[in-house]
Structures are given as C-alpha cells and as structure tokens.
Amino acid sequence: MGAGRTDIRLAAIWLGLGGGLAVITSRVADWYVMTDELFYERLAISVARGHSPLPRVHGELIGNVNQLYPLLLSPLFHNALVPAALQHAHVLNAFVMSSASIPAFLLARRVTRSARLSYFVAFLSVCVPWITLSAFLMTEVVAYPAFLWAALALHNAAVSPSRRSDLLLVVAVAIATLARAQFAIFVVVVPVALFVHQLAFTRARRAWRRVGVAVRGLVSAHRLLAGAYSAVAVAAAALLVAHRLPNTLGTYSVTAKGNPFPAGMGRSLIEHLAPLALGLGILPFILGVAWLLNALVGSKIREQQAFAAIATVSFVALLVEVTSYDLRFGRRTVHDRYLFYLVPLILIACTAALRERRWPRVSLVVSTAIIVLAFSLAPVAEFDKLNVDSPVAVLNGTLLDLGGSVTGARVCLVLLAAIGVLLLILASGIVGRRRLAAAVVAFACVAISGQTALAFTKLLTKNGTSGRPITLDQGVVFDWIDREVGPNTKVTMLPYPLLYNAYWADVAYWWNVEFWNVSIQRAALYEDAFTGTPDSFPKIQLRFNPATGEANVSPSRYSVQGISETRFQLAGRGVQEYRGVTLIHNELPWRAQWLAFDLYRDGWTIPRVTGRIRVFAAPGQTESLMRYLTISVRAPQGVRGRTFEIASNASDWTAQTDERGTSKQISVCVPSGGFADVRVRSRHFSPIYGDPRSERSFFSYARSGGVLLTGIALADETSPCGQ
C-alpha cells in the first residue's frame, strides 16, 4: 500500500472519528467537573485577554505547568461570550483528542508491520470509554495525543538513534509535560526504557560487564540526550539545594513532598489494573500484557523489543505514580483517568500478539493470574451519573446486579477473565489464526465501543454534577453580566452565602457566576469569610477603614454582590439585579456605605453579643442627614417565635419573627464626616448550622445563633435630621 494512500486513509479515520465525536460533545452545554473546568477556562481567558502565554488567574501569575490546553483554547474566548466559546471548545476537543489515533497508528505499524491491524488500533484508541473526557474542559484532551507522540518519539530514538531523534524526543517530552505535569515522569521513563532496550541487545560474559557496556553504548548513541540530562541534573541539584525543586511542578508541587510509597501501596497497585482491563474488554488487556512480558525478554526484533521496553516501563512508572497520588491525595480511590494513556499501548501489544504464530503461553498464564488477582480486589461502586475519574464504572451497576454484592461482582469478573482465556486457548487449536484474530478484533470492537456508548449515554441523560441536565444551555441564565457590560469589562465578584443552610449550593452558585462570565476577573475575600471561588485561585483581601468606610483596594469599576449581603455594601449605582445578586457600578475609590460588626459573617447574631450596622456619611456631606435602612430578619428553622431588638439614634424596633421572616425600615441620623450605628440584638439563641467559611467549618460543628439578618438595604433618599 502506498504511503500517500495510507496517509489519506489515516486522515480520513481521524476526521471521521473526530466528526462523529464532535456530534456528541457539541451537545454538552454546561460544566461537569468543577473546579477543573473553571481553572482551565480562566487560564484560557487570561491568555486571550492578556496576550501572554504565562498562566494567570485573577490577574496574578500562578505556578501551572499544564498550560498547553489553555493556550489551545484561548482563541475561542477572544471577544466571545462563554456559551458560544464553550460549544466551540467541545467541538475542538473532539478533534484534538481523537488525533491520538494518528500516533497510535504510526506506533502500531512500526510494531506489527500490519496496516490493517494498525487501523484497528487507531479506531479503538478513540472508541475507549475514557474518550468521554473530550466533553469537558480538561487537560486529558491534549495530554492523550501528546503522550502517544512522546511514546512514538521515544520508540524512534530507541530504534534509530541520532541527534535528530534525540532532539525530537526532547521536544515531544517537553510538549507532553506542558500538556500534563503528570508526564514529567518521562524524565524517568526515557533513560530506563532506553537502557532496558540497549541491555537486551548487548552481549558480554558477565552480568556487571554487560551493564557497563550497555551504559556506554547508550551514552554513545544518545549524546545529545545525555547532554540534556546532564543539564537537567545540574538544574535539579541547584533547585534541590535552594529547596525549590518541588515548585517546578507548579500546582502539583505538593505531590513531590512526603513519602511516595504510603501504606497499602502493594494492594492498590493491583486494584488500579482492574478498570483498565475492564475498559479494554478484559481479553485484549490480558493478551496485550502477555505479549509485552514475552517480547520484553524474548524478542529479537528491535522494533518489538523497543516497544515492549517503552510500554512496560511506562506502564510501571505511571501505575506507581498514580497509585501513590491516589493513596496520598485522591482519598484512596482509583482514578483510572490518570492511567488510560496506556490503553493504546496495550492495544498495540494485543494486535502484535495476534500476529504471532504461537501464543506466549507462560506469559499468558502470568497476565491472566495478575488480572484475576486485580478483579478479586476490584473496587466496584455504583454511581448515579458518569464518574469522570473512572468512566468504566458505568458497568458497575450491571456487575452488582449480576453478582448481588461487591464480592459477587468480583467473582463475576474473575469468571469472565478465566472463561475468556480458556475459550481463547481452545479456539486457537480449532480455528485458523486469521479467523481467531478476526474474532478477537471483532470482540474488542464490540466490548470497548459498547462501554463507551453506555458512558456517553449516562453522561447525556443524567443530571450533571451541577444538578442540571448537561445538555441544557445555561448561558442564557448565568451570562447576564457579560451581556450587560460586555466580556471585555473587568468585574470583581464578592461571594456571599445566598441560601439557608446550603453550603455546596451557595458555592456552586458563585462557580456559575464566574464560569459563565468572562468579565469576572477578580474575586474579593472579606475577613476570611465565604470564598465561593476555588481555594487555589488568588483573591483580593478586602478591608475597610472602620471610621470612614474607605476600602484598601479598588480593583474594578464594576462589582457583583449578593442581594442578601449583610457584611457591607459598596457605594455605587445598581445596574441590574438578577437571581440573587446585584451588579454595581462602583464609586471610585471603593468605600462601604455601611459596615456590619459583631455578627457572624453570614448575618447571624452572636449569643450575648450586640451586633452593629455602621452607616457612614457620604463624601461631601455637610450636615446631619436621616438615612433609611431596611432590615430583614428571620428565626432559625423550627423556631416559631424569636424576639429581637433593633435600635438606632432615631428609631427602634422590637418584634418577633419566625422562619418565614419579617422586615422593616429603620431611620438613622448620620452626622457629617462621621457615622452612626444601628444595634441588633436577640436575647435568645439556639443551635444553627455550621460556619460557611469553608466546607470543613460548615460540616464539622454547629453554632448557636439568635436571628439571621437576611438583607440590609440602604435607601438613596435622605432628609435633614429633626424633620
């Protein structure tokens, strides 16, 4: 087959798969994975607005290595509203992630020397369940093809060593690391895989002599690469001495600290194999692993042995890396979306096994035993919606139904693996090699594509993590700020709890405000209270002069505050109110019209403490003026009547309220150049929900409170005091 015809067919496969995938991903109209999608969206917006490739969030430079995907997305967010940019991003995702079929094909053809089987690998590389990640704004979209291009470059350097091959490898590894910081592991994979391959073709009488000859031969064949590693070693040593080496991983710097081999590592390593095997239909995984084990020690064909060395070392390195991460930072759960990059390598190994005249029986027994052990320990949990961390968990419900329990589900998996291998061995002695290979290929296509179809169906038909159908366009609901002032305007959001006793609903609301509006470029935090934006995002620390109300910063002309805000109110003109928040055209410099003291930061009165609402004189006010403050109050849930007292220097209000609430306008005389306080008190108190400053404080303990101020509004109207 001519090279030109092959290129055309490969391009057609990619474009066809990308187009088909885009039909599905374009139906996704909402976010699904917070706060990951928000993070990469903000980085892309920063690149588009600032015309700089450096990672910035809320205007501040941050340590982020995964910058390739935001750079790719950034043109889509240039002068565009989020809903349109999001749809275009999902279409782009489909073509970018499906482009993994190209390096998968090229690598498969090098190993199998079969164009037909290589097309099969290219096709299935895009049909695996993990391709559902193309529906989200996540680095896996670019990391998947980048990993395979790096693997292809490494294979080329191993089989055909040259300065050009080494240079291409360095570039490919750098791009892969920029795609996903996880691939910094290539720094280990590259020399180990090359050494294993070199050692396999080195001859010497003694083992230690053979190792020495292999090392010298490796350095001689890869001088440019050796020089690059020398430079990296010197830089790493300097950073280590300066105690800054972990910082090179940016937002993942914490992973470089602590014990990388925590307790339970052995068992968890085996557990992580189960979802990979299941996602590949079990049998192709067993065949692929068996071939890798056999080719690693027995193959005399350079292309095959080099691939076996690369795939095996990559498999072990990523398995250890991901398992360590899951045990230390992943709540001890299996995140197979960090491992699925290995799937095309297993598929290539499986197709290579189908080309062999004899089955690698010993390694087949070993790989079967490994998978049987993995299935006997497999974590089988059912999820109501698609589990992004483990898309193959879409089958767990069926397995639990078949087995009746977790143990029963594991037994089903073990039996499927054992029966599948036995049938394969029996069939190999009955039917011809080509027919058997065709049957395995057909089985793999059905088993793998079927799981993917189920995963996409669950994604598109179940409510997402936002609690809404993911196919429902939310742009017309949440992007009203951009539509009001334009996406190129800078707006600061001031998150505040809007709902009673609903921490995550409040957090999700402000996530939506930020995600759907390009103009939200800053977030301010007052007195370490409710953030409403990811902890990793830089925040403005907002403070006010208690005597004048003047703010320490004025980050933007516009701001967004909750209507029920009871901590402070920025001076300015209300532009629009919608869905519980107010868009304000602020006076500059920023100042507070009123400021609350001695209340919980979400508006509850503190037991035995009198709260105060301080109303400030306006700039240029030359006489005492009567101001009018409307205060809304409610009692804790289940309390039928709670007495409270509100008093100023001009009026007072003593009343009872229940959980339905009540409100009244209070007058207060504000002297020129000063302030006046309104006192709020409740003599009785009872248990209320936890402090919404953070998830931990909200759920870890309850507080006691008197009444809740659900709103404080200062009227624009004034009159001279005494009239």
ZAPA-894108 format. One line per 3 residues: number of its first residue (from 1); their letters; for each residue z, x, y of C-alpha. Coordinates in steps of 0.5 Angstrom, whole numbers, plus 500, padded with zeros to 3 digits. Each point is the difference from the previous one (the first is absolute). Example, Ala and Ser with C-alpha at 12.3 -4.5 7.8 and 13.67 -1.06 7.14 Angstrom:
% residues 2
1 = AS = 516:525:491; 498:502:507
END
This chain:
% residues 723
1 = MGA = 500:500:500; 498:503:507; 505:502:505
4 = GRT = 497:495:505; 501:494:495; 507:502:499
7 = DIR = 502:500:507; 496:494:501; 504:496:495
10 = LAA = 507:503:501; 499:498:508; 498:493:497
13 = IWL = 506:500:496; 505:502:506; 496:495:505
16 = GLG = 500:494:495; 508:501:498; 502:501:507
19 = GGL = 496:494:502; 503:496:494; 507:503:502
22 = AVI = 499:498:508; 498:493:498; 507:500:497
25 = TSR = 504:504:505; 497:496:506; 504:494:498
28 = VAD = 506:504:501; 502:498:508; 508:502:500
31 = WYV = 504:505:499; 503:501:493; 504:507:500
34 = MTD = 505:501:505; 501:504:503; 495:505:498
37 = ELF = 494:496:502; 503:499:507; 501:508:500
40 = YER = 493:502:499; 498:494:504; 504:503:506
43 = LAI = 497:507:499; 493:498:500; 501:496:506
46 = SVA = 503:506:503; 494:505:499; 496:494:502
49 = RGH = 503:500:507; 503:507:501; 493:503:497
52 = SPL = 504:505:497; 501:501:492; 507:502:500
55 = PRV = 505:495:497; 503:496:506; 505:494:499
58 = HGE = 502:496:506; 497:506:505; 504:505:496
61 = LIG = 498:506:496; 503:499:492; 499:504:494
64 = NVN = 495:497:496; 495:503:495; 497:494:498
67 = QLY = 495:500:506; 493:499:496; 501:493:499
70 = PLL = 502:498:508; 494:505:502; 495:496:496
73 = LSP = 503:493:502; 500:502:508; 493:498:502
76 = LFH = 502:493:497; 505:499:505; 497:502:506
79 = NAL = 500:495:505; 501:495:495; 505:494:498
82 = VPA = 504:501:494; 497:494:496; 493:503:500
85 = ALQ = 502:507:499; 504:498:494; 494:497:497
88 = HAH = 495:506:501; 505:504:497; 501:497:494
91 = VLN = 492:500:499; 500:507:502; 506:501:495
94 = AFV = 496:497:494; 494:505:501; 505:506:501
97 = MSS = 504:499:494; 494:498:496; 497:507:502
100 = ASI = 505:503:495; 494:498:495; 496:506:502
103 = PAF = 504:506:499; 503:496:493; 492:500:498
106 = LLA = 499:507:502; 506:503:496; 499:496:494
109 = RRV = 492:502:500; 503:507:500; 505:499:494
112 = TRS = 496:495:496; 493:502:502; 498:493:499
115 = ARL = 497:496:506; 502:493:496; 507:501:499
118 = SYF = 501:503:507; 497:494:503; 505:496:496
121 = VAF = 506:505:503; 497:498:507; 500:493:499
124 = LSV = 507:500:496; 503:504:506; 499:495:505
127 = CVP = 502:494:495; 507:502:498; 506:496:503
130 = WIT = 502:505:505; 494:498:504; 503:494:503
133 = LSA = 504:505:504; 493:500:504; 502:494:503
136 = FLM = 506:503:504; 500:505:506; 503:506:495
139 = TEV = 498:507:499; 498:499:493; 494:497:503
142 = VAY = 497:507:502; 505:504:495; 497:497:494
145 = PAF = 493:503:501; 503:507:504; 504:501:493
148 = LWA = 494:500:496; 496:504:505; 505:505:499
151 = ALA = 500:500:493; 493:501:500; 500:506:504
154 = LHN = 506:503:496; 495:499:494; 494:503:503
157 = AAV = 505:506:503; 502:501:492; 493:500:497
160 = SPS = 496:503:505; 505:505:504; 497:502:507
163 = RRS = 502:501:507; 496:493:502; 504:497:494
166 = DLL = 507:502:503; 498:498:507; 498:493:497
169 = LVV = 506:500:496; 505:502:506; 496:494:505
172 = AVA = 501:495:494; 507:501:499; 502:500:508
175 = IAT = 496:493:500; 504:498:494; 506:502:503
178 = LAR = 498:496:507; 499:494:496; 506:500:497
181 = AQF = 506:505:501; 502:499:492; 494:504:499
184 = AIF = 503:506:503; 502:501:492; 493:503:500
187 = VVV = 503:507:502; 503:500:493; 494:497:496
190 = VPV = 495:504:502; 503:507:498; 503:497:494
193 = ALF = 493:497:498; 496:506:501; 505:504:496
196 = VHQ = 500:496:494; 492:500:500; 500:507:501
199 = LAF = 505:501:495; 496:496:495; 494:505:500
202 = TRA = 504:506:501; 501:505:494; 505:505:498
205 = RRA = 504:503:495; 507:498:502; 502:494:504
208 = WRR = 503:503:506; 494:504:501; 496:494:499
211 = VGV = 503:497:506; 500:506:504; 492:501:499
214 = AVR = 500:492:502; 503:501:506; 496:506:502
217 = GLV = 494:496:498; 502:494:504; 501:504:507
220 = SAH = 494:504:499; 496:494:499; 503:496:506
223 = RLL = 501:505:505; 499:495:506; 505:495:497
226 = AGA = 505:506:498; 500:502:508; 501:492:502
229 = YSA = 506:500:495; 503:507:503; 499:497:507
232 = VAV = 504:493:498; 505:504:496; 502:504:507
235 = AAA = 500:494:504; 504:496:495; 505:506:500
238 = ALL = 500:500:507; 502:493:500; 505:500:495
241 = VAH = 504:506:504; 500:495:506; 502:494:496
244 = RLP = 494:496:502; 496:500:493; 501:493:498
247 = NTL = 498:498:507; 493:502:498; 500:493:496
250 = GTY = 501:496:506; 503:493:499; 501:502:493
253 = SVT = 504:506:501; 506:497:497; 496:501:493
256 = AKG = 501:507:501; 507:500:500; 505:499:495
259 = NPF = 500:501:492; 493:499:498; 502:498:493
262 = PAG = 505:495:500; 504:497:494; 495:495:496
265 = MGR = 494:505:501; 498:500:493; 500:493:498
268 = SLI = 497:498:507; 494:505:499; 498:496:493
271 = EHL = 501:493:504; 495:502:505; 495:500:495
274 = APL = 500:493:498; 497:497:505; 494:505:501
277 = ALG = 499:499:492; 500:492:501; 496:500:506
280 = LGI = 494:504:496; 501:495:494; 504:505:496
283 = LPF = 495:502:495; 496:504:506; 506:503:502
286 = ILG = 502:503:493; 493:502:499; 500:504:506
289 = VAW = 507:503:500; 498:502:492; 493:504:503
292 = LLN = 504:503:505; 505:503:496; 495:502:495
295 = ALV = 495:503:505; 505:504:504; 502:504:494
298 = GSK = 494:500:495; 493:499:505; 496:506:500
301 = IRE = 495:496:505; 502:503:507; 499:493:504
304 = QQA = 504:496:495; 506:505:500; 500:501:507
307 = FAA = 500:492:501; 506:500:495; 504:505:503
310 = IAT = 499:497:507; 501:493:497; 506:502:496
313 = VSF = 504:504:506; 498:494:505; 503:495:495
316 = VAL = 506:504:499; 501:502:507; 499:493:503
319 = LVE = 504:497:495; 506:505:501; 499:499:508
322 = VTS = 500:492:500; 506:499:495; 504:505:504
325 = YDL = 498:496:506; 502:493:497; 506:502:497
328 = RFG = 503:503:507; 497:496:505; 496:494:496
331 = RRT = 506:496:498; 499:503:493; 494:495:499
334 = VHD = 493:502:497; 495:501:506; 493:501:496
337 = RYL = 496:499:506; 502:507:501; 497:502:494
340 = FYL = 494:496:499; 496:506:503; 500:503:493
343 = VPL = 496:494:497; 493:502:501; 502:507:496
346 = ILI = 503:496:494; 493:496:500; 496:506:500
349 = ACT = 504:503:495; 499:494:496; 493:500:501
352 = AAL = 500:507:497; 504:498:494; 494:495:499
355 = RER = 495:506:500; 504:504:495; 497:500:492
358 = RWP = 508:500:498; 506:496:502; 505:505:503
361 = RVS = 505:497:494; 506:505:501; 500:499:508
364 = LVV = 498:492:499; 507:499:496; 504:504:505
367 = STA = 497:496:506; 501:494:496; 507:502:499
370 = IIV = 501:501:507; 497:493:502; 504:497:495
373 = LAF = 507:503:503; 498:498:507; 499:493:498
376 = SLA = 506:500:497; 503:502:506; 496:496:505
379 = PVA = 503:496:506; 497:493:499; 502:496:506
382 = EFD = 496:494:502; 498:499:508; 498:493:503
385 = KLN = 495:504:504; 496:506:500; 504:506:499
388 = VDS = 497:506:504; 504:505:497; 498:498:493
391 = PVA = 493:496:500; 500:500:493; 507:496:500
394 = VLN = 495:494:500; 500:500:493; 508:500:499
397 = GTL = 501:492:500; 495:500:494; 503:505:497
400 = LDL = 507:497:501; 498:493:498; 497:503:493
403 = GGS = 506:504:499; 505:496:502; 504:505:503
406 = VTG = 499:507:503; 502:503:493; 495:495:497
409 = ARV = 494:502:506; 502:508:498; 499:498:493
412 = CLV = 493:497:501; 498:506:504; 501:504:494
415 = LLA = 497:496:495; 494:500:505; 499:507:500
418 = AIG = 502:501:493; 495:495:497; 494:502:505
421 = VLL = 501:507:498; 500:498:493; 493:496:501
424 = LIL = 497:506:503; 501:504:494; 498:495:495
427 = ASG = 494:498:504; 498:508:501; 499:500:493
430 = IVG = 496:494:499; 495:499:506; 496:506:503
433 = RRR = 502:504:506; 496:497:505; 502:493:498
436 = LAA = 507:502:501; 499:503:506; 497:494:503
439 = AVV = 505:495:497; 506:505:504; 496:500:506
442 = AFA = 499:492:500; 507:499:498; 502:505:506
445 = CVA = 496:496:505; 503:493:498; 507:502:500
448 = ISG = 500:504:506; 496:495:504; 504:494:498
451 = QTA = 506:503:502; 497:502:507; 497:493:500
454 = LAF = 507:497:499; 503:505:505; 496:497:505
457 = TKL = 501:493:498; 507:501:501; 499:503:507
460 = LTK = 496:495:503; 503:494:497; 507:501:501
463 = NGT = 504:501:507; 501:507:502; 506:504:502
466 = SGR = 500:496:507; 501:494:496; 493:497:502
469 = PIT = 493:500:496; 497:507:501; 493:496:501
472 = LDQ = 503:496:506; 498:503:507; 506:502:504
475 = GVV = 496:503:506; 500:493:504; 507:499:499
478 = FDW = 503:507:502; 495:504:504; 501:496:506
481 = IDR = 503:506:504; 493:503:499; 497:494:502
484 = EVG = 504:499:506; 500:507:503; 495:504:496
487 = PNT = 500:505:495; 500:506:505; 506:498:504
490 = KVT = 507:503:498; 505:495:498; 508:502:498
493 = MLP = 503:496:495; 507:498:500; 502:498:493
496 = YPL = 506:495:499; 502:495:494; 497:493:501
499 = LYN = 502:496:494; 507:499:498; 503:504:494
502 = AYW = 493:502:498; 499:508:501; 494:501:496
505 = ADV = 496:494:503; 502:503:507; 498:507:498
508 = AYW = 493:497:497; 499:496:507; 500:507:504
511 = WNV = 496:503:495; 495:495:501; 500:500:508
514 = EFW = 499:508:499; 495:500:495; 495:494:503
517 = NVS = 500:503:507; 497:507:502; 503:499:506
520 = IQR = 507:501:497; 501:507:502; 508:501:501
523 = AAL = 506:498:497; 507:500:503; 506:500:497
526 = YED = 507:498:504; 507:502:498; 497:502:492
529 = AFT = 499:492:499; 495:497:496; 494:504:500
532 = GTP = 494:496:497; 496:506:499; 500:505:495
535 = DSF = 505:505:500; 495:506:500; 497:497:506
538 = PKI = 502:504:506; 504:495:505; 502:500:507
541 = QLR = 507:500:501; 501:495:506; 506:500:504
544 = FNP = 503:496:507; 504:502:505; 506:495:500
547 = ATG = 501:500:507; 492:499:502; 497:498:494
550 = EAN = 495:505:501; 496:503:494; 500:507:498
553 = VSP = 492:499:498; 494:496:502; 496:501:494
556 = SRY = 494:495:502; 498:495:505; 501:494:494
559 = SVQ = 505:499:495; 502:495:495; 507:497:499
562 = GIS = 503:494:495; 501:494:504; 507:499:497
565 = ETR = 502:507:502; 507:501:502; 501:507:502
568 = FQL = 496:501:506; 494:497:504; 495:505:503
571 = AGR = 498:498:507; 492:497:501; 496:495:499
574 = GVQ = 499:496:494; 493:500:498; 500:496:493
577 = EYR = 505:497:495; 498:499:493; 503:500:493
580 = GVT = 507:502:503; 498:506:504; 498:501:508
583 = LIH = 495:504:503; 503:503:506; 496:504:506
586 = NEL = 506:504:502; 502:502:506; 500:508:501
589 = PWR = 504:504:499; 503:496:495; 507:496:501
592 = AQW = 504:495:497; 501:493:503; 506:499:496
595 = LAF = 504:504:495; 505:498:495; 506:504:498
598 = DLY = 506:499:494; 495:496:496; 498:501:493
601 = RDG = 492:503:501; 498:494:497; 503:495:505
604 = WTI = 507:498:496; 506:500:504; 505:505:497
607 = PRV = 507:497:498; 505:501:505; 495:503:505
610 = TGR = 498:497:506; 492:501:501; 497:501:507
613 = IRV = 493:499:502; 499:504:507; 495:497:504
616 = FAA = 497:506:505; 498:499:507; 492:500:502
619 = PGQ = 498:506:503; 500:499:508; 505:494:499
622 = TES = 503:500:507; 505:494:499; 504:497:494
625 = LMR = 496:495:496; 501:495:495; 497:501:493
628 = YLT = 499:495:495; 501:503:492; 498:495:495
631 = ISV = 504:502:494; 499:497:493; 506:500:494
634 = RAP = 501:499:493; 505:500:495; 500:504:493
637 = QGV = 497:496:494; 504:495:497; 505:499:507
640 = RGR = 500:493:502; 503:502:507; 502:506:503
643 = TFE = 503:501:507; 497:505:505; 501:501:508
646 = IAS = 495:503:505; 502:501:507; 497:504:506
649 = NAS = 503:501:507; 496:493:502; 501:495:494
652 = DWT = 503:500:493; 498:496:493; 505:499:495
655 = AQT = 497:496:494; 499:499:492; 494:502:496
658 = DER = 497:499:493; 495:504:496; 495:496:504
661 = GTS = 502:503:507; 500:498:507; 498:503:507
664 = KQI = 502:499:507; 498:503:507; 506:504:503
667 = SVC = 500:503:507; 502:506:502; 501:503:507
670 = VPS = 496:507:500; 502:505:506; 495:504:504
673 = GGF = 499:507:497; 505:498:494; 501:496:494
676 = ADV = 504:494:497; 503:499:493; 500:494:496
679 = RVR = 505:500:495; 499:497:493; 506:499:495
682 = SRH = 502:496:494; 507:500:497; 498:498:493
685 = FSP = 496:504:495; 497:500:493; 496:504:495
688 = IYG = 493:501:502; 494:504:497; 500:508:501
691 = DPR = 498:504:506; 492:500:500; 500:507:503
694 = SER = 497:502:493; 499:498:493; 506:504:498
697 = SFF = 505:497:505; 497:493:499; 501:499:493
700 = SYA = 506:505:499; 505:496:504; 501:494:503
703 = RSG = 503:499:507; 505:495:504; 497:496:506
706 = GVL = 501:495:505; 494:497:502; 493:502:501
709 = LTG = 496:500:506; 493:498:498; 497:501:507
712 = IAL = 501:502:507; 495:499:506; 501:501:507
715 = ADE = 496:496:505; 496:502:505; 503:495:505
718 = TSP = 505:503:505; 505:497:505; 505:502:505
721 = CGQ = 507:500:497; 504:495:503; 495:495:501
END
